[in-house]
Amino acid sequence: MRKILVLVEHSGGVVDDSAYELAAAARNLGEAGGDVSVGGVVLGNDVTDLAAGLGAWFENVYVFDSPRLQVPDGVAGAELLAGLIEQEQPFATLIPHTNTGMDLAPALAVRAGSPLFADCIALETTPDGLSGVRTRYGGKVHARISATGDGGFMATMRPGSFDTGEAPGSDGALHTMEVPGDLAPQRRFVETVAPEPGAVDISQAEVLVAVGRGIDEEEHLEIIRSLADVMGADIACTRPVVDKGWLSKSYQIGTSGVSVKPKVYIAIGISGSYQHIGGIKGAPYIAAINKDPAAPIFGVADVGIVGDLFDIVPLLEQQIREVKGVG
Ligand SMILES: Cc1cc2nc3c(=O)[nH]c(=O)nc-3n(C[C@H](O)[C@H](O)[C@H](O)COP(=O)(O)OP(=O)(O)OC[C@H]3O[C@@H](n4cnc5c(N)ncnc54)[C@H](O)[C@@H]3O)c2cc1C
């Protein structure tokens, strides 16, 4: 049975979605017969209850619970995880490519003597090792990297790049791990910086209405909000809309923004640059409204409407209201 470890990120007592995404990605790394045992690793203070709630996702949950882990600390985390890796000898250890993960993974890779696949958007086993995909040149190029060997691989994975799927419903065993008394925190807590007001999480949205520079004026965003409202969708945007200060950065899809994986994505007044499209994962149903029939967005759209968004968006909203029977 091939073992995979996943570092579970959490904050304020809530497990981050990246943990479920990585758990699902880990299940694809089994041996030929699909045999795989996925272990979740939880580091923190007063986190045993949180760890106990993860049994449906992981066959084993390893919890390091100590006041010494109150503040995320890559050095301390790497030390503890290195010990667990030595004990469990996993085929691979998956870490979210977040601030915490980026802090911990390089130190851990050095300690464990593992090759590190950084910021992967895909990962698969090969006959003689592991292969991953990461983006280069702002998302223009997808580079495949690989390493050979029987195991001991490590990868940081970009949040939003993998579907969470369903919990496999395992009845995971909880293992309380020892945190050495001499583990000295290397970090000093200074302050918690709250997300900017109005920040949203579009990475998990199922339906996205995205707007681009074609909207022309900030006040015109109202027609996009109105359409999104009636559709029960979230709104998102391209970088120029953020650069103009019309929406905050948390709404930006793309290689320098957020990766999203909606089921339906509607692009309004968006040209379809690779930096924008590079942030859309999976295979959503894409509808595009653009007045330029040669806009690249039509090359990836399932349905395209060539026309002026100021004519089409209100019409679309009206049609949806009629179909839904709402006033
Ligand atoms: C390093 C780097 C990273 C970047 N990262 C990102 C990123 O993460 N996300 C991102 O989005 N961009 C990113 N960009 C910017 C990217 O290159 C494009 O400039 C950007 O995506 C274009 O946004 P847009 O489609 O809104 O604007 P435009 O390319 O200007 O397109 C506007 C579209 O609106 C259409 N339009 C205009 N008026 C109307 C109307 N009345 N009705 C219908 N259609 C209309 C036009 O035909 C046009 O196709 C990055 C760039 C660089 C260099």
The ligand as a Tripos MOL2 file, in Angstrom:
@<TRIPOS>MOLECULE
LIG
   53    58     1     0     0
SMALL
NO_CHARGES

@<TRIPOS>ATOM
      1 C1          2.9090   39.2310  -15.6840 C.3       1 LIG1
      2 C2          1.4630   39.4900  -16.0290 C.ar      1 LIG1
      3 C3          0.4990   38.8720  -15.2490 C.ar      1 LIG1
      4 C4         -0.8570   39.1030  -15.5340 C.ar      1 LIG1
      5 N1         -1.7940   38.4850  -14.7720 N.ar      1 LIG1
      6 C5         -3.0950   38.6450  -15.0800 C.ar      1 LIG1
      7 C6         -4.1000   37.9690  -14.3160 C.ar      1 LIG1
      8 O1         -3.8270   37.2750  -13.3410 O.2       1 LIG1
      9 N2         -5.3890   38.1240  -14.7030 N.ar      1 LIG1
     10 C7         -5.7580   38.9110  -15.7690 C.ar      1 LIG1
     11 O2         -6.9610   39.0000  -16.0360 O.2       1 LIG1
     12 N3         -4.8170   39.5600  -16.4820 N.ar      1 LIG1
     13 C8         -3.5180   39.4590  -16.1560 C.ar      1 LIG1
     14 N4         -2.5930   40.1360  -16.8770 N.ar      1 LIG1
     15 C9         -3.0560   41.1010  -17.9140 C.3       1 LIG1
     16 C10        -3.3740   40.4040  -19.2350 C.3       1 LIG1
     17 O3         -2.2060   40.3430  -20.0190 O.3       1 LIG1
     18 C11        -4.4370   41.1840  -20.0130 C.3       1 LIG1
     19 O4         -3.9860   42.5210  -20.2160 O.3       1 LIG1
     20 C12        -5.7810   41.2450  -19.3210 C.3       1 LIG1
     21 O5         -6.2180   39.9550  -18.9590 O.3       1 LIG1
     22 C13        -6.8000   41.8520  -20.2620 C.3       1 LIG1
     23 O6         -7.9750   42.1180  -19.5340 O.3       1 LIG1
     24 P1         -9.3410   42.4030  -20.2830 P.3       1 LIG1
     25 O7         -9.7150   41.2130  -21.0950 O.co2     1 LIG1
     26 O8        -10.2920   42.8940  -19.2520 O.co2     1 LIG1
     27 O9         -9.0090   43.6810  -21.1970 O.3       1 LIG1
     28 P2         -8.7800   43.7990  -22.7520 P.3       1 LIG1
     29 O10        -7.7310   42.8650  -23.2370 O.co2     1 LIG1
     30 O11        -8.5860   45.2500  -23.0130 O.co2     1 LIG1
     31 O12       -10.1590   43.3110  -23.3830 O.3       1 LIG1
     32 C14       -11.3500   44.0230  -23.2840 C.3       1 LIG1
     33 C15       -12.3520   43.3220  -24.1890 C.3       1 LIG1
     34 O13       -13.6100   43.9350  -24.0390 O.3       1 LIG1
     35 C16       -14.2270   43.9570  -25.3230 C.3       1 LIG1
     36 N5        -15.2140   45.0460  -25.2770 N.ar      1 LIG1
     37 C17       -14.9720   46.3820  -25.1820 C.ar      1 LIG1
     38 N6        -16.1370   47.0620  -25.1100 N.ar      1 LIG1
     39 C18       -17.1290   46.1290  -25.1960 C.ar      1 LIG1
     40 C19       -18.5490   46.2180  -25.2010 C.ar      1 LIG1
     41 N7        -19.2140   47.3820  -25.0880 N.pl3     1 LIG1
     42 N8        -19.2510   45.0640  -25.3320 N.ar      1 LIG1
     43 C20       -18.6180   43.8710  -25.4530 C.ar      1 LIG1
     44 N9        -17.2710   43.7480  -25.4530 N.ar      1 LIG1
     45 C21       -16.5430   44.8570  -25.3130 C.ar      1 LIG1
     46 C22       -13.1100   44.1930  -26.2930 C.3       1 LIG1
     47 O14       -13.4570   43.7390  -27.5920 O.3       1 LIG1
     48 C23       -11.9720   43.4140  -25.6750 C.3       1 LIG1
     49 O15       -11.9090   42.0880  -26.2080 O.3       1 LIG1
     50 C24        -1.2340   39.9390  -16.6240 C.ar      1 LIG1
     51 C25        -0.2450   40.5400  -17.4000 C.ar      1 LIG1
     52 C26         1.0880   40.3230  -17.0990 C.ar      1 LIG1
     53 C27         2.1260   40.9870  -17.9530 C.3       1 LIG1
@<TRIPOS>BOND
     1     1     2 1
     2     2     3 ar
     3     2    52 ar
     4     3     4 ar
     5     4     5 ar
     6     4    50 ar
     7     5     6 ar
     8     6     7 ar
     9     6    13 1
    10     7     8 2
    11     7     9 ar
    12     9    10 ar
    13    10    11 2
    14    10    12 ar
    15    12    13 ar
    16    13    14 ar
    17    14    15 1
    18    14    50 ar
    19    15    16 1
    20    16    17 1
    21    16    18 1
    22    18    19 1
    23    18    20 1
    24    20    21 1
    25    20    22 1
    26    22    23 1
    27    23    24 1
    28    24    25 2
    29    24    26 1
    30    24    27 1
    31    27    28 1
    32    28    29 2
    33    28    30 1
    34    28    31 1
    35    31    32 1
    36    32    33 1
    37    33    34 1
    38    33    48 1
    39    34    35 1
    40    35    36 1
    41    35    46 1
    42    36    37 ar
    43    36    45 ar
    44    37    38 ar
    45    38    39 ar
    46    39    40 ar
    47    39    45 ar
    48    40    41 1
    49    40    42 ar
    50    42    43 ar
    51    43    44 ar
    52    44    45 ar
    53    46    47 1
    54    46    48 1
    55    48    49 1
    56    50    51 ar
    57    51    52 ar
    58    52    53 1
@<TRIPOS>SUBSTRUCTURE
     1 LIG1         1 GROUP 0 **** ****
